[in-house]
Each structure stands twice: as structure tokens, then as C-alpha cells.
Amino acid sequence: MLTYRQEQIIEYLRSRKHARVDEIARHIFVSDTTVRRELNELKRLGLIGRDHGGAVLMENADDISISVRQILRLENKIQIAHMAQRGLPDFKTVFLDNSSTALTLAQRLSFKNKTVVTNGITAAMQLSQKSDVNVYLLGGKLNYHIGTLNGSATVHEIEQMEFNLMLCSCTSFNVRGSFESSADQRDVKRAALANSRYKVLLVDDTKLNDNAMYRTAPPEEYDAIFTDASDEVLEDLRRLPGVTIINRIPQG
């Protein structure tokens, strides 16, 4: 489990990719010695690289273990989950991606007499502990590091199914749509989007950027987009026709 300081460092590096020890120390109000100790632990976890006098976020940091992702910005993910809980239609079948944000929501839903299909090993294991739920773990190429299955076999399985609901997140999101850091992740989500009746995208405000290369879908392909981003940040997205963005729980 990451400490609060380590989470602060990861988020700081996400916005800059590289930073000196003294910069990080000033940002999180601790000594250089404390920062070096935290950086050494983050390096051991494979989340950052060290160079002379600083740290760099690893290129695959978006693909870190879901057990780590689940605790990064957890309060934000819970906030998004609470918003989304009130905006979901009735469903019997749901596709759940391997994102920690979607799993945070799924943990708070009842799946009694429902079927969950996922390519996430952690999601399948956790949700199978709920009562009276059918959990289907897709096959495919295993990425052990992040606990997911993808590739052509996964896509082929999804193409034979239909879902009432899709719950997913993404690596990055902007006015052009949702993006992933790998073609495999993009292809799995494209297949699920094509075979889902109601599509929900869950994004915390750190993902409102253009840091990923593989476009999954334009914004209007999602029926609802839930985020903790401010109205000011969402201004350009709200101008898009046919896009429903929710960033607060409706009153009443």
C-alpha cells in the first residue's frame, strides 16, 4: 500500500514526468532526506526511475498493478462512484473493464442475479465474493503485472456477447475522446462498446489530458461521463453536442 506522501509524489510526477528532489520536497513540504527515502521505495515498486538528483515517472506507470491503482486518489474514485450509482439504468449483464475506478464503483453495487463480464483478474476475484452474482472472466493473453487479459482472443469472446451496461475508465480523456496507452486495451474496450447498450465512462480529473496515444471512442459514444473535474476544466467538453457529463450529485 502506498503512503500518502508516495501518492503525492506520483501525482506530482504525472503532471511533470520528471522532477528534482528539492522540487518534490517543496511541493509536499518535507525534507530532501524524506523525499529520497520515498523515491527509493517507489523505485523498488517499479513506479519511478531515479537519475542524478531526481526522479522520472516510468513509461508504463499507467499500467501499474491494480492493487496500487486502487489506493491512488481513492477519495476521488469514491466520489465518482457515488455520483454514478445514482445514474445507472437497470441491467442484467455488465461489462467491467480492468480500471480501478470502475472497480471502486462495482464494489458498491448489488449484482444479485446479475452477470458481470470482465477482463480484470482482481475484479473477478473480488466480485465473485458477492452473493448470487455470476462472474465471467474473459480469456486471452495474460498481463500478469497488471492482472488483465487482452488480445485477439479476448476481443473475439466479447464480440459473441451483448451487455446491458458497460462500466469503464481510460488512460486519458479530452474533447477528442477516450484514449488508452496500448492497442490491446483499446481493442478490448472498442469491442465492449460496440456490444453494450448503455456505456458509462468514469474519469478522475488527472485523466483530462492528452497523454495516451490510442483513441478508443469519441465523447459522444458514451451515454454518461462521470468525473470529479471542476466546471471550469469541463467547459470545452460541455460545449460538445450529445455529450452528458456529470460532476456532482444532483440535489433532491
N, C-alpha and C positions, 0 to 999 in steps of 0.2 A: 504494500500500500504506500502511495506517495504521501509525503508530508505536505502541509500547506505551503511551506517555503518552496518545495520542489515543484508543486503545481504553479506557483507564481513564476518560477524560473522558466518552466516550459512555455507558459503563455507569453512571457516576455520574448522568448526566442522565436515563438511562432510569428510574431509581428516583425522581427528583425533578422531572423535566421542566424545571425552571429552577434555576439556581444562580449565586451571585455568584462573581467571580473569586477573591476571597480564600478562599471556602469550598472551591473546587476545589483551590486551591494547597495548603491544609492537608491535604486528603484524599489528594493524590498526592505530597505532600512536595517541592514545587518552589516557585520564586518566582512572584510575580504576573506578572512580565515573561514568564516561560516559558509560563505558562498563556495569556496574551494571544496569544502567538505561535502556540500550538497551536490556540486558538479561531479565529484568523483563517484558518488552513489548513482547519479543519473547516467554516467558513462557506463557503470557496471551493468545497469539495466538495459543498455543499448539504445537509450533515447537521445543521447547527445554525443558529439565528438569533442575532444579537447585539442586546443592548439596553444601556442605560447601566449599566455595572458588572457585567454578567453575560452569561449565555448561556441559550438555550432550545432544547430538542430540537425539531426540525421535526416537524410532524404526520405527515408521510409518511416518517419515519425508518425505519419498519419495512419500507418499500418501496424501500430504497436498493439500489444496484447489487449483484448477487450477487458481483462481484469484490471488493467491500468486505466484504460479509457473510461471505464465505468465510474471511476472516482475523480476524474478530471472535470471540473466545473459541474459537480454533481447537483448543487443547488439550482443552477440554471436549467439543467436537464429535468429536474423535478418540477420546476416552474412550467416548462414547456409541456410536460406530461399532464399536469393539472389542467392546462388550457385545452389540450387535445381530448382529454377524457370527456369533456362536455360537448365536443363537436363531432363525435364519431357516429356514423349510421349503424343500424342493426346489421349484424353479419353472422354468417355461419362458418365461413372459411376466410383465413387471413394469411397473406404472405408477409413475413417479418424478415427484414434484412439483418446483416450482422453488425449493425451500428449500436453503440452503447446508448444513444439517445432513444432509439426505438425500443430497446430492451427495457430502459427505465420506464417507459410508458406501459409496455406489456406486463411488467411486474405488478402494475396497479390495476389491471383489467381482469374481469372474470372471463374465463374461457370454458365455462361449464357447457358441455355438449357442443363444443365448437372444435374446429380443426385448425391447427397452426402449422404452416409450412415454412421452413427456414433453412438457410444455408449456414447458419451460425451454430457451432457446437455448444457454446456456453448458453445461448438462448434455448436450444433444445433441451439441455440438461436441467436448466432452471425451471422452465415452464412445464416440463413433464412431471414436476413435483406438485403441480396444482391438481385439484380433484376433478375427475370427469372431463379431462381435456385430451384430445387426440393430437399428438405432436408428430410431425413427419419431418425427418431430417433428410435433406436432399443429398444425393451422391455427387461425386465429382472429384476434382483434383484438390487434395488437402493442402492447405497452407497452415502448417502446424503452429507457426509463430503467432498468427492472429486468430487461429481457431475457426477457419472458414473453409467452405468447399465451393469451388467455382470451376469454370472451364466449360468446354462444349457439352460434356455430359450433363452438367447442372442445367445449362440453358435448355437442352433437349427435354429434360424432365419437366421443367417449368412450362414449356410450350405445350405439353399434354394436359395441363391443368387450367382451371379457372378459379379466381378468387373474388369474393365479395369486397375485400378490403386489402389494401397494401399499406404497410407502415414502414417508412424508410427514412434515412438521412442521406447525407452526401459528404464528400470531402470539401467542396466549396460550392457557393451559390451566388449568382448575380443576375442582372437583367437578362442575360442570355440563357440562363437556366441552371440546372444542377450538373455538377462535374465530379468525376472520380479520378483517383490517382493511378488507376490501372485499367487496361482494356477489359480484363476479366471481370472486374467489379461492375464496370459499365454494362457489359453484355448481359450479366445476370439481372441487373435492375431493369434494363430495357425489356427483357423477356417478361419479367413480372409486371411491369407497367402495361404492356400490351394485353395481358390476360387478367387484369384487375378492373373491377367495376368502379370502385371508389379509391382514389390514390391520395395518400397523406404524406407530406414531406415535413420533417421535423429538423429544424436547424437552429443552433445557438449562434449568437452574434459573431463569434470568432470565424465562422464559416462564410460570412458575407464578404467574399474576396474572389480573386481570380487565380488562385494558387494551384489549381489542378487542370490537367490537360484534356481529359476525355469527357466530352459532353454526353450526358445521359438523356436529358429531355429539356424542352423549353419550359418556362414557368407555368404557362397556361395548361400544360398537360396534367398538372396536379389539381385535384379538386379543392384541396385546402393546404395551406402552408402555415405551420405554427412556429413561432420564433420568439425569443426574448429580446430581439433588437428594438431599439427606440424608433419612434415615429420619424425622427429626423433621418436616421440611417435608411429607413424603408421608403423614403419619399419617392425615389425614382421607380422602385418596384411597384408602388401603389398606382402609378400612372399607367401601368401596362393593362390593356383590356383583357377581361376574362380571367384575372388573377385574384384569388381570395387569400389575403394574408391576415393572420390573427396574431396579435402580440400582447393581448391582455384578456383576462377572463371577463366576459360580459356581465354587467351588473343586473341584478334582479333575476 
